[in-house]
Amino acid sequence: MKASEFDKKFDNGEDISEFLDFSKSERPGQNQKRVNVDFPVWMINLMDKEARRIGVTRQSIIKVWIAQKLKELVV
């Protein structure tokens, strides 16, 4: 398939997934690195309470909150 045909299918909103190889795909900027952070127990308790309320893990809520704060800084 020529690139122009591929582009046309994409632009028309057609499903192009059969023409793609996702086996080696990567999401730039999504590499992870583990860090350790010590929190006071009262903070952990509040994080866990909020995480349970919205149905996510503690790690997820920490990531979301930090991401929100970082987005505020770059605007």
N, C-alpha and C positions, 0 to 999 in steps of 0.2 A: 504494500500500500504506500502510496506517495504521501509525503508530509501534508500536501495541500488537501488530500482526501481526508486524512486524519483530522486536520484542523477544521475542515468543514463539518465533519460528524460532531466534533466537540462543540463547535459554535452553534450547531443546530440542537444541542442538548441530547444527542444520541448516546447510548451506552457504548463507551469505548474500552471498557475494562478487558474485553477479550483480546485486545491488541497490546495490552500492557503486561509486563513481567514484574509482579510485586514481590518476588522472592528475595530480591536484594535491595528493596526500596528502603530509604531512610528518611527521617524527618529532621532536617537541619536544626541545630540548636536544641535538640531534645535529648542529647546524651545526659546521663545522670551521674552524679557523684554523691556518695554518701557523706553526710556530715552528722556530727553528734552535738546535740544541744541539750543542756540541762535546764529544766523548768521547775519552778516551785510547785509543790503538790496542789496548791489552790488553783494554779493556772491549768494544770492537767485536768483537774476535776471539772473546771468550767469548759475546757475544750471538749472533754468527753461528753459532757451534758449536751453541748451544742451539736456535736457530731451525731449523737444518738437522735437528737430532735430532727435533724435533716436527713438521717439515714446514710451517713458516710463514715469512713474510718477517721481516727485521730490524725493520721498522716495526711489524709486528703484535705481535711479542714485546715491544717497548718499550711499546706501547699497553696490552697486557694487564698487564704488570708495574706500570705506573703506575696503572692503574685499580684493581688489587688493593690497592695501597698506599693510594690515596685512600679506598677503601671501608673500610679499617681505621681511618682517621682519623675518619670520620663515624659510626662505630658507638659 
